[in-house]
Amino acid sequence: MRFQWKALDNTSPVFSFLAMTLLIAFALICISLYFRPLMPLDETRYASVAWEMWQGGDWLVPHKNGLPYAHKPPMLFWLINLSWMIFGVNDFATRMIVPVVACCNFFLISQLGKRLYGKHSQAAELAPLILLSFGMLALYLSMPFFDLLLTVFLLSSVLCLLKSGQQKDMKWGAVAGFWAGIGVLVKGPVILAYLFPIFVSYPLWRQDDWLPNRQWFSVCVTTIFVTVIIGLFWAIPAAIQGGEAYARAIFWGQTVGRVSESFAHARPFYWYVLFLPVLTLPWLFLLGCWRSRIFSQLSPADKFCLSWLVLTVLLFSCFSAKQPHYLLPVLPAFAVFLAAKLKLNRFGKEPLLAALLIILALAMFSGPWWIGTAFKAAQDPQVYPLWGLVPLFLVVVAIKPAVFQKFRFPVLLLAMPISVYALLPFLSPVLFQLYDVSALAQQMGIKQTEGEVVAISGNYHGEYHYLGRLTSPLVVIGDNESKQYQWLSQHPSAWAVISTQAGDTYMAQHSEHIWRYRGRQNVLILASDLLNWPGWAPDIQGMTEALQQKKVAANAEIESGG
């Protein structure tokens, strides 16, 4: 890692971008961990699944609330448990391990630039910084999600595939399959969907001295074969141990089911095309990018990057399930392409970026006036509007090329992610008020420690298990009011978490704890008190009579010997 200055493109001097990128990425991650809680529903769910793995010792089949969790393979949960083994069970160890591993992407994308454009190329130097410049990617970097973790193994596999093509050595196809197989343990066989565009577009970007097309086909088959074998090393034992329903879910529901008819996140075909401008911010607003004429005189390496990006977007557009972060693993292709094609001396005044930053700064300065409307569930919502000074300062860098001349290019590129992260301390009081579920979870943990039964209404997404250090599954009593009343009547001494409309005085007087979330209040209350709640909607008399009739019928059946 070099810290000395060097000249790129024979223009302005820049710092060693890999070192700078890693330092800034680490700083942004720490800001995120400090200024926001573990966010429901996804972050709390994944932490809870890892916690149940830690409690139950079942490292093969992840569990959520005592039941097999088939939505994701175990790699993320293994990493969190490994972090706990080293640092103990604490929030820092829970939230830091995945972002730290995800930072390997900055090193790998530098290697990808070297592999495509040469060891000392501009692409190899600038690619890490440009990857971090994508505002959405930078934001997801601080979250314990799957996509940037998957990108680590995807880039490792792609590097091996390129090495196989360049060196005409087919054994690297097996190594590529090994890394892709590890990627299967992160997010399932979807990693092959990211590799498929590279497999089929090879004739488009292949150079004359590279592996022939027919042998490349053999490399691809080898990669797929090794990938599947490694995935099955986990999937087959897990399917046997998890049972028939779990096996069907991991072999069918999370593969074909997501492609053809998603049970969640289903969106129209064109959705990704509409979202790409947001995903690639700030590059549409950087005039220096357009002045560089990045799409002129495309080399084979350029064609590799663009074909990988475009074909992946088209392929994922065909899938039923669509989420913004599903495209994060292919952003390195665009980052390397930009790194190779940009001309640093074309970055002068950037008025469009400045306008975007001014809008963001004004929104933060005016926060006290609109925050209550945006977060209606918050009581006396507060923000820190002075954080608007961060994007306002970066406006000066955007419109004054002489400011921070030596550091201007990195600061210009990182203006968007830095401003996005400034939103976290700006919103910090509201985020902790509305999304910090730890107090309610800890009260539930205390009840379980005292031997009490704790139930929850509606669907349980794992919000409470890790934060409350729960040791037993919660009883899920669902949304059906009749079934809720029946269960509560049979367990009057149990505790229940029920979601109601905010502002009920009876709940405020009789509840153990209230957590307000998305315009409703989640209340921890004794079952007997809940049964006496004046706001209880169902026909209590009718339910009582039905319960009594059911008991009489059951007693009669017992007496008759049935």
C-alpha positions in Angstrom: 0.0 0.0 0.0 1.5 3.2 -1.2 1.1 6.5 0.6 3.2 8.6 -1.6 1.9 11.0 -4.2 1.8 10.0 -7.8 0.4 11.5 -11.0 -2.4 9.9 -13.0 -3.2 10.7 -16.6 -0.3 13.3 -16.4 -2.7 15.8 -14.7 -3.3 16.5 -11.1 -1.6 14.6 -8.3 -3.7 12.2 -6.2 -3.2 10.2 -3.1 -2.9 6.4 -2.9 -6.6 5.8 -3.5 -6.8 2.3 -2.0 -5.4 3.5 1.4 -7.6 6.6 1.3 -10.7 4.6 0.4 -10.2 2.1 3.2 -9.7 4.8 5.8 -12.8 6.8 4.7 -14.9 3.6 4.5 -13.9 2.7 8.0 -14.8 6.2 9.3 -18.2 6.0 7.6 -18.9 2.6 9.1 -18.0 3.9 12.6 -20.3 6.9 12.1 -23.2 4.6 11.1 -22.7 2.3 14.1 -22.6 5.3 16.5 -25.5 7.4 15.2 -28.2 4.8 14.5 -29.5 1.7 16.3 -29.7 -1.8 14.9 -32.6 -1.3 12.5 -35.7 -3.4 12.2 -36.7 -5.4 10.4 -33.8 -6.8 8.4 -30.9 -6.0 10.7 -32.6 -7.2 13.8 -33.8 -10.3 12.1 -30.3 -11.3 10.9 -28.8 -10.6 14.4 -31.6 -12.7 16.0 -31.0 -15.7 13.6 -27.3 -15.5 14.5 -28.2 -15.3 18.2 -30.3 -18.5 18.0 -27.5 -20.2 16.2 -25.2 -19.1 19.1 -27.8 -20.3 21.7 -28.8 -23.6 20.0 -25.5 -24.7 18.6 -27.1 -25.6 15.3 -24.6 -24.3 12.7 -26.0 -26.2 9.8 -29.7 -25.0 9.8 -30.3 -21.4 10.8 -33.4 -20.8 13.0 -35.7 -17.9 13.6 -38.0 -18.1 16.7 -37.2 -21.8 17.0 -38.1 -22.7 13.4 -35.8 -23.4 10.5 -35.0 -20.1 8.6 -34.8 -21.0 4.9 -34.6 -17.5 3.5 -30.8 -17.3 3.5 -27.9 -19.7 3.8 -25.7 -19.6 7.0 -22.5 -17.7 6.0 -23.6 -14.3 7.4 -24.7 -16.0 10.6 -21.4 -17.9 10.8 -19.4 -14.7 10.5 -21.4 -13.0 13.3 -20.9 -16.0 15.5 -17.2 -16.1 14.7 -17.0 -12.4 15.7 -18.8 -13.2 19.0 -16.2 -16.0 19.7 -13.4 -13.5 19.3 -14.9 -10.3 20.8 -17.8 -11.5 22.9 -21.5 -11.0 22.3 -21.9 -7.2 21.9 -23.4 -4.8 19.4 -20.0 -3.7 18.0 -19.0 -7.3 17.3 -22.4 -8.0 15.8 -22.5 -5.1 13.4 -18.8 -4.6 12.5 -17.8 -8.0 11.2 -19.8 -7.9 7.9 -18.8 -4.3 6.9 -15.1 -5.2 7.6 -15.3 -8.2 5.4 -17.2 -6.2 2.8 -14.3 -3.7 2.7 -12.3 -6.4 1.0 -14.2 -5.4 -2.2 -12.0 -2.2 -2.4 -8.8 -4.4 -2.6 -10.5 -6.8 -5.0 -11.7 -4.1 -7.4 -8.2 -2.7 -7.5 -7.0 -6.2 -8.6 -9.8 -6.3 -11.1 -8.6 -3.0 -12.6 -5.0 -4.4 -12.8 -6.2 -7.6 -14.4 -8.2 -5.7 -17.1 -6.2 -2.6 -17.8 -2.7 -3.3 -16.4 -0.8 -3.3 -13.2 -0.1 0.5 -13.1 -3.2 1.6 -14.9 -5.5 4.4 -13.8 -8.3 1.9 -13.4 -6.4 0.0 -10.8 -5.7 3.2 -8.8 -9.1 4.9 -9.1 -11.5 1.9 -8.9 -11.7 1.6 -5.1 -12.4 5.3 -4.7 -15.1 5.3 -7.4 -16.7 2.2 -5.9 -17.1 4.0 -2.6 -18.4 7.1 -4.4 -21.8 5.4 -5.2 -24.0 6.8 -2.4 -26.2 3.8 -2.1 -23.3 1.3 -2.0 -21.6 3.4 0.7 -24.8 3.4 2.8 -25.2 -0.4 2.5 -21.5 -0.8 3.4 -22.3 -0.2 7.1 -25.2 -2.7 7.3 -24.9 -6.4 8.0 -26.6 -7.4 4.7 -25.7 -10.1 2.2 -25.1 -8.3 -1.0 -21.7 -6.7 -0.4 -20.6 -9.8 1.4 -21.6 -11.8 -1.7 -19.6 -9.3 -3.8 -16.4 -10.3 -2.1 -16.7 -13.9 -3.4 -18.2 -12.8 -6.7 -15.1 -10.6 -7.5 -12.8 -13.3 -6.3 -14.5 -15.7 -8.8 -14.4 -13.1 -11.6 -10.7 -12.5 -11.1 -10.0 -16.3 -11.4 -12.1 -16.5 -14.6 -10.2 -13.6 -16.1 -6.9 -15.2 -15.1 -8.0 -18.5 -16.8 -8.8 -16.6 -20.0 -5.6 -14.6 -20.0 -3.2 -17.3 -19.0 -5.0 -20.1 -21.0 -5.0 -22.1 -17.8 -8.3 -24.0 -17.3 -7.6 -24.9 -13.7 -8.5 -21.4 -12.7 -12.1 -22.2 -13.6 -12.2 -24.6 -10.7 -10.8 -22.0 -8.4 -13.5 -19.6 -9.7 -16.0 -22.2 -8.8 -14.6 -22.6 -5.3 -15.1 -18.8 -4.6 -18.6 -18.9 -6.3 -19.4 -21.9 -4.1 -18.6 -19.9 -1.0 -20.8 -17.2 -2.4 -23.7 -19.8 -2.6 -23.3 -20.1 1.2 -23.8 -16.3 1.4 -27.0 -15.9 -0.7 -27.7 -19.0 -2.5 -27.2 -19.9 -6.2 -28.0 -16.3 -7.3 -24.2 -15.8 -7.6 -24.4 -17.8 -10.9 -26.8 -15.2 -12.2 -24.1 -12.5 -11.7 -21.6 -14.8 -13.5 -23.8 -15.8 -16.3 -23.3 -12.5 -18.3 -19.5 -13.0 -18.1 -19.9 -16.6 -19.4 -22.0 -15.7 -22.4 -20.3 -12.4 -23.4 -16.8 -13.8 -23.7 -16.6 -13.7 -27.5 -17.5 -10.0 -27.3 -14.5 -8.9 -25.2 -12.0 -11.8 -25.7 -8.6 -10.7 -27.0 -6.7 -12.6 -29.7 -4.1 -14.2 -27.4 -6.7 -15.4 -24.8 -8.3 -18.8 -24.3 -10.3 -20.0 -27.4 -14.1 -19.8 -27.1 -14.6 -23.6 -27.0 -12.1 -23.9 -24.1 -13.8 -21.0 -22.4 -17.0 -23.0 -22.5 -15.2 -25.8 -20.7 -14.0 -23.3 -18.1 -17.5 -22.1 -17.5 -18.9 -25.6 -17.1 -16.1 -26.4 -14.6 -16.9 -23.3 -12.6 -20.6 -24.1 -12.5 -19.9 -27.7 -11.5 -17.6 -26.8 -8.6 -20.0 -24.1 -7.5 -22.9 -26.5 -7.3 -20.8 -29.2 -5.6 -19.6 -26.8 -2.8 -23.2 -25.5 -2.4 -24.5 -29.0 -2.0 -21.9 -29.8 0.6 -24.0 -27.6 2.9 -27.4 -27.9 1.3 -27.9 -31.7 1.4 -27.0 -32.2 5.1 -29.0 -29.1 5.9 -32.0 -30.4 4.0 -31.8 -33.7 5.8 -31.5 -32.0 9.2 -34.1 -29.3 8.5 -36.8 -31.5 7.3 -39.0 -31.7 4.2 -40.4 -28.2 4.3 -36.9 -26.6 4.8 -35.5 -28.7 2.0 -38.2 -27.6 -0.4 -37.7 -24.0 0.6 -33.9 -24.0 0.0 -34.0 -26.0 -3.2 -37.1 -24.5 -4.8 -38.5 -21.5 -3.0 -35.3 -19.5 -2.9 -34.3 -20.3 -6.5 -37.1 -20.9 -9.0 -39.7 -19.3 -6.7 -37.9 -16.0 -6.7 -37.3 -16.0 -10.4 -40.8 -16.9 -11.6 -43.2 -15.6 -9.0 -41.7 -13.9 -5.9 -43.4 -14.1 -2.6 -41.9 -10.7 -1.8 -40.5 -7.6 -3.6 -42.3 -8.4 -6.9 -41.9 -5.5 -9.3 -42.4 -4.8 -13.0 -39.7 -5.6 -15.6 -38.6 -2.0 -16.1 -38.2 -1.2 -12.4 -34.4 -1.5 -12.4 -34.0 0.8 -15.4 -36.0 3.5 -13.5 -33.9 3.0 -10.4 -30.5 3.0 -12.0 -30.1 6.8 -11.8 -30.5 6.6 -8.0 -28.2 3.6 -7.8 -25.4 5.3 -9.7 -25.5 8.7 -7.9 -23.6 11.0 -8.1 -22.3 10.2 -11.6 -25.3 11.5 -13.6 -24.6 14.9 -11.9 -20.8 15.0 -12.5 -20.2 17.0 -15.7 -16.5 15.8 -15.7 -17.8 12.3 -16.3 -19.6 13.4 -19.5 -16.7 15.6 -20.6 -14.5 12.5 -20.5 -16.6 10.9 -23.2 -16.5 7.6 -21.4 -18.3 5.7 -24.1 -15.9 6.5 -26.9 -13.3 4.1 -28.3 -14.3 1.0 -26.3 -11.5 -1.5 -25.6 -12.1 -5.2 -24.9 -11.8 -4.4 -21.2 -14.4 -1.7 -21.6 -16.7 -4.1 -23.3 -16.2 -6.6 -20.5 -17.3 -4.1 -17.9 -20.3 -2.8 -19.9 -21.5 -6.2 -21.0 -21.3 -7.5 -17.5 -23.3 -4.5 -16.2 -25.9 -4.3 -18.9 -26.6 -8.0 -19.2 -26.9 -8.4 -15.4 -29.5 -5.6 -15.3 -31.5 -7.2 -18.1 -31.3 -10.6 -16.5 -32.3 -9.4 -13.1 -35.1 -7.4 -14.7 -36.6 -10.7 -15.8 -36.7 -12.0 -12.2 -39.9 -11.3 -10.2 -38.1 -10.3 -7.0 -36.5 -6.9 -7.3 -34.7 -4.8 -4.6 -32.2 -1.9 -5.1 -29.4 -3.7 -3.3 -29.7 -6.8 -5.6 -27.6 -4.8 -8.2 -24.9 -3.8 -5.7 -22.6 -6.8 -6.6 -22.4 -5.6 -10.3 -21.5 -2.0 -9.5 -17.8 -2.9 -9.5 -18.1 -3.4 -13.2 -19.2 0.2 -13.7 -16.7 1.5 -11.2 -13.7 -0.1 -13.0 -15.1 1.2 -16.3 -15.3 4.7 -15.0 -11.9 4.5 -13.4 -10.4 3.6 -16.7 -12.2 6.1 -18.9 -12.2 9.3 -16.7 -10.0 12.2 -17.6 -9.1 14.0 -14.4 -8.4 17.3 -16.0 -12.0 17.5 -17.2 -13.4 17.9 -13.7 -13.8 21.6 -13.2 -16.9 23.3 -11.8 -19.7 20.8 -11.0 -22.9 22.9 -10.8 -25.3 20.0 -10.9 -23.6 18.3 -8.0 -23.5 21.6 -6.1 -27.3 22.0 -6.7 -27.9 18.5 -5.3 -25.8 19.2 -2.3 -27.5 22.6 -1.7 -30.9 20.9 -1.7 -29.7 18.3 0.8 -28.2 21.1 3.0 -31.5 23.1 2.9 -33.5 20.0 3.8 -31.3 19.5 6.8 -31.3 23.1 7.9 -35.1 23.1 7.7 -35.4 19.8 9.4 -37.1 21.1 12.6 -40.1 22.3 10.5 -40.8 19.1 8.5 -39.5 16.3 10.7 -42.8 15.9 12.5 -44.6 15.4 9.3 -42.1 12.9 7.9 -42.0 10.9 11.2 -45.5 11.2 12.5 -45.1 8.4 15.0 -42.3 10.2 16.9 -43.2 12.2 20.0 -41.6 15.6 20.0 -39.2 14.6 17.1 -35.8 16.4 17.1 -32.9 16.6 14.6 -29.5 18.2 14.5 -29.8 20.7 11.6 -26.2 21.9 11.9 -25.1 18.8 10.2 -26.3 20.5 7.0 -23.0 22.3 7.1 -21.4 19.2 5.7 -23.0 19.2 2.3 -22.9 23.0 2.3 -19.1 22.9 2.7 -18.8 20.3 -0.1 -20.7 22.7 -2.3 -17.7 25.0 -2.2 -15.5 22.2 -3.3 -17.9 21.5 -6.2 -17.9 25.1 -7.6 -14.4 26.3 -6.6 -11.8 24.1 -8.3 -9.0 25.9 -6.5 -10.3 24.8 -3.1 -8.4 21.7 -1.8 -6.8 21.5 -5.2 -4.6 18.4 -4.3 -7.4 16.6 -2.6 -10.2 18.0 -4.7 -10.9 14.9 -6.9 -11.3 12.4 -4.0 -13.4 14.9 -2.1 -15.6 15.6 -5.1 -16.2 12.0 -5.7 -17.0 11.3 -2.1 -19.3 14.3 -1.6 -22.4 12.2 -2.1 -21.6 9.4 0.3 -20.2 11.8 2.9 -23.4 13.8 2.7 -25.6 10.7 2.9 -23.8 9.7 6.1 -24.3 13.2 7.5 -28.0 12.4 7.4 -27.4 9.8 10.1 -26.3 12.2 12.9 -28.8 14.7 11.6 -31.6 12.1 12.1 -30.1 10.3 15.1 -32.6 11.4 17.8 -35.5 10.3 15.6 -33.8 7.0 14.6 -33.2 6.0 18.2 -36.7 7.1 19.2 -38.5 5.2 16.5 -36.3 2.3 15.6 -34.4 1.3 18.8 -36.3 -1.7 19.9 -33.7 -2.8 22.5 -35.7 -1.5 25.6 -38.8 -3.5 24.7 -36.7 -6.5 23.8 -34.8 -6.4 27.1 -38.1 -6.3 29.1 -39.2 -9.4 27.2 -35.9 -11.0 28.1 -36.4 -10.2 31.8 -39.9 -11.8 31.6 -38.4 -15.0 30.1 -35.7 -15.0 32.7 -38.4 -14.9 35.4 -40.0 -18.0 33.9 -42.9 -16.0 32.3 -44.4 -17.0 28.9 -44.2 -14.2 26.3 -46.4 -14.1 23.2 -46.6 -11.7 20.2 -49.4 -10.8 17.9 -49.1 -10.6 14.2 -46.0 -11.8 12.3 -42.7 -12.1 14.1 -39.7 -10.9 12.1 -37.1 -11.5 14.7 -37.0 -8.0 16.1 -36.5 -9.0 19.7 -34.5 -12.2 20.1 -30.9 -10.8 19.8 -31.6 -7.4 21.5 -33.4 -9.0 24.4 -31.1 -12.0 24.5 -34.2 -14.2 24.5 -33.5 -17.9 25.3 -36.9 -19.3 24.3 -39.2 -18.9 21.2 -42.0 -16.4 21.5 -45.6 -17.7 21.2 -46.9 -16.2 17.9 -50.7 -15.7 18.3 -51.2 -14.1 14.9 -53.6 -11.4 13.8 -56.9 -13.3 14.2 -58.7 -11.6 17.1 -60.7 -14.7 17.9 -57.5 -16.8 18.2 -55.8 -14.1 20.2 -58.7 -13.9 22.7 -58.8 -17.7 23.0 -55.0 -17.9 23.7 -55.0 -15.0 26.2 -58.0 -16.4 28.0 -56.2 -19.7 28.5 -53.0 -17.9 29.6 -54.1 -14.9 31.7 -50.7 -14.7 33.5 -48.7 -14.6 30.3 -47.2 -11.5 28.8 -48.1 -10.4 25.3 -46.8 -7.9 22.8 -49.6 -6.5 20.8 -49.7 -3.8 18.1 -52.3 -1.1 18.5 -53.1 2.4 17.4 -51.0 5.0 19.2 -52.4 7.2 22.0 -54.4 4.8 24.1 -54.4 5.9 27.7 -55.4 2.4 29.0 -52.4 0.9 27.4 -50.1 3.7 28.8 -51.4 2.9 32.3 -51.3 -0.9 32.3 -48.4 -1.7 29.9 -44.9 -2.7 31.0 -43.3 -1.0 28.0 -44.4 0.7 24.7 -42.4 0.9 21.5 -43.8 3.2 18.8 -43.1 2.0 15.3 -44.6 3.0 11.9 -47.5 4.9 13.3 -48.5 2.2 15.8 -47.5 1.2 19.3 -46.1 -2.2 20.2 -47.2 -2.8 23.8 -45.9 -5.4 26.3 -48.8 -6.1 28.6 -50.1 -8.8 31.0 -52.7 -11.0 29.2 -55.3 -10.4 31.9 -55.0 -6.7 31.6 -55.2 -6.9 27.8 -58.5 -8.9 28.1 -59.9 -6.0 30.1 -58.8 -3.4 27.5 -61.8 -1.2 26.5 -60.4 -1.0 23.0 -60.6 -4.7 22.4 -62.5 -5.0 19.1 -63.9 -8.6 18.9 -67.2 -9.9 20.3 -66.0 -11.0 23.7 -69.3 -12.4 24.8 -69.6 -14.5 21.7 -66.0 -15.8 22.0 -66.6 -16.6 25.7 -69.7 -18.7 24.8 -67.8 -20.4 22.0 -65.0 -21.2 24.3 -67.4 -22.6 26.9 -69.1 -24.7 24.4 -65.8 -26.1 23.2 -64.8 -27.0 26.8 -68.1 -28.7 27.4 -67.8 -30.7 24.2 -64.2 -31.7 25.1 -65.3 -32.9 28.6 -68.2 -34.8 27.1 -65.8 -36.6 24.7 -63.5 -37.5 27.6 -66.3 -38.8 29.7 -67.6 -40.9 26.8 -64.2 -42.5 26.3 -63.5 -40.8 23.0 
